[in-house]
């Protein structure tokens, strides 16, 4: 184990932690909005009304939150790659 291995491991673990912390908030809010949207859809189906398919503020927010969570997950994936690279480098 050389200094390069340790550097890759530390950088990888740091990126995993940053990615996780950045993804946790937007993903939780996305799940809340998704649940609320499904509730509205069930209510409107029960009521017998036709649901408007145009984009709403909630659907736009869900897209933004999904993109933020995806970007943070990519940061965490890069961290995993660095950790594995730390094991492969001799």
N, C-alpha and C positions, 0 to 999 in steps of 0.2 A: 504494500500500500504506500503509494507516494503522495506527495502534496496535491498532485493533479486529481487523484481519486477523491481525496477529502474535499477539495474545492468543488468538484462536480456534485458530490453528495450534499454538501451544505447548500450550494446554489439550487439544487433540485428540491430539497426539502423546503427551502425558503419559497420557491415558486409554487410548490404544492400548497403551502399555507396561505400564500397571498391569493392564489386562484380560488381556494375553498372559501376564504373569507369574503372575497368579492362576489362569488356566485350565490352564497347562502341567502342574502337579503333579496336580490331580484327574483330568485327562484321561489322563495316563500310568497312574495307578493304576487307573482305570476299565478301560483296555485290558488291563491285567494280569489283573484279576478276570474280565473277559469271556473272555479266552483260557483261564483256568483253569476257568471254568464250562463252556466248550465241550469242554474235555478231559474233564471229569467226565461230561458227556453222552455223548461218544463211548465212554468206557469202559463206562458203564452199558448203552449200546445193544449193545456188543460182548458184554458179559456176559449180556445177555438179561433184565436186570431192568427193572422198571417204575420210572421216575423219579418221585419224589414232587413234585407241582407246588406244594406250599405254599411260602410265602416263607421264604428262608433268610437268615442273617446277611449272606452275600455279596450276595444280590440287593438287600437293603435298602441295603447300603453302595454298591452300584452306582447305585441311584437317587439317593442323596445326592451321590455324586461327579458324576453326570451333571448334577444341578441346580446344583452349584457351578461346573462348567465352563460351563454355559449362562449363568449369571448373569455370570460373568467375560467371556464372549464378548459379552454385551449391553453391557458397559462398553466393550469395544473398539469395538463398532459405533457407540456414541455418540461415541467419539473420532473415528472416520472421518467421521461426520456433521459434527462440529465442524470438521474439516480442510476438508471440502468447503464448508461454510458460510463459512469464511475466504476461500475463493476467490470466492464469490458476493457477499459484502458489499462494497460500494463505499465 
